[in-house]
Every structure is written in structure tokens, then in C-alpha cells.
Amino acid sequence: KNKRQRNEKMKKKIQQTLRRKTTIKTSSAKTEIDALALEQSTHYDKTELEALHKAFIKDGESVDIPTAAFTKALDDMGVEDPVLQQLVFNVFDPRKTGSINFRDFVSALSIITRGTPDEKLEFLFQCYDIEDKGYLTKEGTSKIMESFCALVGPLVTFSGKRFEGHDQLVDEFFNQMDTTGDGKITLEEYRDEAMKNPDIIQGLKLG
């Protein structure tokens, strides 16, 4: 019995030690990121997470980025359209909390840079769903495309197809993706049809 108790104590000590070694800490005891959980839920290792975490440290503590600060940064970069600003913010705030914490940032960045095809497509679909309906509508997609075209001008795809205006782009998008013809694009429709589109495959590096 005593031997079993000693073994249990030893096991707990080992687990506690491992837990400490997989935790990212800064000089402040208040700032602590569970690296083990993030390693399991993202495509980054502990060293990479530590490097990324430095961007979220101010005065020794982790900081969240509110909407106002994020949109101000986009303004400074020349992205002033409110629809695009909200779209980009939604990329890093999928929980719709109004601020971006380190976990939000790393989770989004992981999918953008190293995500699987399914992860990238679902992520992008959620970004396009600015109306939070669980499917894409022509109205919502048109707002995004109009803002995007206003920023970059006429769009030329990787395959050389040119779109002069957002209406043409939205029509093409729905003609391909809306396979049931009900005016809505579901995640399943988007995922299936995107994997047949060479421009999307190349643009998102799905191949």
C-alpha cells in the first residue's frame, strides 16, 4: 500500500513538472498561457508560441486588442472601409467578444498559415458570413465584394479571368457555389465547390 501511495505521489509530481514546462510565462505571474493546450489545438509548437506571445505582452502582462485599436491600425495601413475592417476583425475574433486575445490570434493565424484545406475553407466561410446566418447570401457577399473591389480595383484571378465590378464577381460566385439554386450557399456547398475551383485552390494553397 505504501509503495502504491509513493508511486501515485511520484506520478503526480511528474505530471506537475511536465505541466510547468509546457506553460508560457512572462515576468508577471498574471500572464500565463497554456502552451500544451495551444499546441494541441493549433499547428504551432511551444517555441513558436513563445515567440508569438511576445507580441501580446505589454508592461509584463498579456493584453487584449479591442475593436477600436484594431480598426485604427487598419486605418493607418490604408484599409478604411468599415465592411473590410469588420471582416478582418472577425477573422481574429470568431467568438464575437469585441476584442482579440492571444488564443484568438494564434488560432486564426495557425489556420491561415498552416491549416488543412477543410480548416481554411470553413474559416473563410465563417468570415464571409457577416450576417451570422450560417449560410452566405448575395446581399452579404455583395457588401464584401463591393468593399474589396473599391480597395483593389478590377479583380484578375490566377487563371486570368477579369472582373470589372463586384456584381459580376458575386454572380459568378453564386452561379458556381449555389448548387441548389435557393439563393444561399451552405458550408457544404462552399467546401465542395471550392475544391473544384483552381483559383481558390491556388489562392488558399489547398493543393
C-alpha positions in Angstrom: 0.0 0.0 0.0 2.8 2.4 1.0 4.6 1.6 -2.3 1.4 2.3 -4.3 1.0 5.7 -2.5 4.6 6.6 -3.2 4.1 5.7 -6.9 1.0 7.9 -7.0 2.8 10.8 -5.4 5.7 10.4 -7.9 3.2 10.3 -10.8 1.5 13.5 -9.7 4.9 15.2 -9.3 5.9 14.2 -12.8 2.6 15.5 -14.2 3.0 18.8 -12.4 6.6 19.2 -13.7 5.5 18.5 -17.2 2.7 20.9 -16.9 5.0 23.6 -15.7 7.4 23.0 -18.6 4.5 23.4 -21.1 3.4 26.7 -19.8 4.5 30.0 -21.3 5.1 32.6 -18.6 6.3 36.2 -18.6 7.8 38.2 -15.8 4.3 38.7 -14.4 2.6 35.9 -12.6 -0.7 37.1 -14.0 0.4 36.4 -17.6 0.3 32.7 -18.3 -0.6 30.9 -21.5 -1.4 27.2 -21.5 1.1 26.1 -24.2 0.1 22.5 -24.0 -3.5 23.2 -24.9 -2.4 25.6 -27.7 0.0 23.1 -29.1 -2.8 20.6 -29.3 -5.3 23.0 -30.9 -3.0 24.8 -33.3 -0.2 23.9 -35.7 2.5 25.7 -33.7 5.0 24.2 -31.2 5.9 25.7 -27.8 8.9 27.7 -29.2 6.8 29.3 -31.9 4.0 30.1 -29.4 6.5 31.8 -27.1 7.7 34.0 -29.9 4.2 34.9 -31.0 3.2 35.6 -27.4 5.8 38.4 -27.1 3.6 40.5 -29.4 0.8 40.4 -26.8 3.0 41.5 -23.9 2.9 45.0 -22.6 4.4 46.0 -19.3 4.9 42.4 -18.4 1.2 41.4 -18.9 -0.8 39.9 -21.8 -3.1 42.4 -23.4 -6.3 42.1 -25.5 -6.8 44.2 -28.6 -10.2 46.0 -28.7 -12.1 46.8 -31.9 -11.2 50.5 -31.8 -7.4 49.8 -31.6 -7.6 47.2 -34.3 -9.6 49.4 -36.8 -7.2 52.3 -36.0 -4.3 50.1 -37.1 -6.1 49.2 -40.3 -6.8 52.9 -40.9 -3.1 53.6 -40.6 -2.5 50.9 -43.2 -4.9 52.4 -45.6 -7.8 49.9 -45.1 -10.5 52.4 -44.2 -13.7 50.7 -45.4 -15.8 49.7 -42.4 -17.0 46.4 -44.0 -13.5 45.3 -44.7 -12.4 46.4 -41.2 -15.1 44.3 -39.6 -14.3 41.4 -41.9 -10.7 41.4 -40.9 -11.5 41.8 -37.2 -14.0 38.9 -37.4 -11.1 36.7 -38.7 -9.4 37.1 -35.3 -12.5 37.4 -33.2 -14.6 34.3 -34.1 -16.2 34.3 -30.6 -17.6 37.9 -31.3 -16.3 39.2 -27.9 -15.3 42.6 -29.3 -11.6 42.1 -28.5 -8.8 39.8 -29.7 -6.8 37.8 -27.1 -3.7 35.7 -27.7 -5.7 32.4 -28.1 -7.9 34.1 -30.8 -4.9 35.5 -32.6 -2.9 32.2 -32.6 -5.9 30.1 -33.6 -6.7 32.2 -36.6 -3.0 32.6 -37.6 -2.5 28.9 -37.4 -5.3 28.1 -39.8 -4.3 30.9 -42.2 -0.7 29.8 -42.4 -0.8 26.1 -41.8 -4.4 24.9 -41.7 -5.7 21.9 -43.6 -7.9 22.5 -46.6 -11.1 21.9 -44.6 -9.9 24.2 -41.8 -9.1 27.0 -44.2 -12.4 26.7 -46.1 -14.5 26.6 -43.0 -12.6 29.5 -41.6 -13.1 31.6 -44.7 -16.7 30.7 -45.0 -17.3 31.9 -41.4 -15.5 35.2 -42.3 -17.8 35.7 -45.3 -20.9 35.1 -43.2 -21.0 38.6 -41.9 -24.7 38.3 -41.2 -24.2 35.3 -38.9 -26.8 33.2 -40.6 -24.8 30.0 -41.0 -25.0 30.4 -44.8 -23.9 33.0 -47.4 -26.4 35.4 -49.1 -26.0 37.5 -52.2 -26.6 40.6 -50.1 -23.9 39.9 -47.6 -21.4 38.6 -50.2 -22.1 41.7 -52.3 -21.2 44.1 -49.4 -17.8 42.3 -49.0 -17.0 42.2 -52.7 -18.0 45.8 -53.2 -15.7 46.9 -50.5 -12.9 44.7 -51.7 -13.2 45.9 -55.3 -13.3 49.5 -54.1 -9.9 48.9 -52.4 -8.1 46.9 -55.1 -9.9 47.8 -58.3 -10.8 45.3 -61.0 -10.0 41.7 -60.0 -8.0 39.3 -62.1 -7.9 35.7 -60.9 -5.0 33.4 -61.0 -6.4 31.8 -64.2 -6.6 35.2 -65.9 -10.3 35.8 -65.6 -11.1 39.5 -65.1 -14.0 41.0 -63.1 -14.7 44.7 -63.7 -17.2 45.1 -60.9 -18.4 43.4 -57.8 -21.8 42.5 -59.2 -20.1 40.3 -61.9 -18.0 38.7 -59.3 -20.9 37.9 -57.0 -22.9 36.4 -59.8 -20.1 34.2 -60.8 -19.5 33.1 -57.2 -23.2 32.2 -56.7 -23.5 30.5 -60.1 -20.8 28.1 -59.1 -21.4 27.7 -55.3 -25.2 27.8 -55.0 -25.7 24.3 -56.4 -29.4 24.1 -55.2 -30.3 27.4 -56.6 -32.0 28.6 -53.4 -30.0 31.9 -53.1 -28.0 30.6 -50.2 -24.5 29.0 -50.0 -24.1 26.5 -47.2 -20.7 25.4 -45.8 -21.1 22.0 -47.5 -21.8 23.7 -50.9 -18.9 26.1 -50.4 -16.4 23.4 -49.4 -17.4 21.0 -52.2 -17.3 23.6 -55.0 -14.2 25.4 -53.7 -12.2 22.2 -54.1 -13.2 22.2 -57.8 -12.1 25.8 -58.4 -8.4 26.1 -59.4 -8.3 29.8 -58.4 -9.5 29.1 -54.9 -7.2 26.1 -54.6 -4.2 28.2 -55.7 -5.2 31.3 -53.7 -5.6 29.4 -50.4 -2.8 26.9 -51.2 -5.2 23.9 -50.8 -3.3 21.6 -53.1 
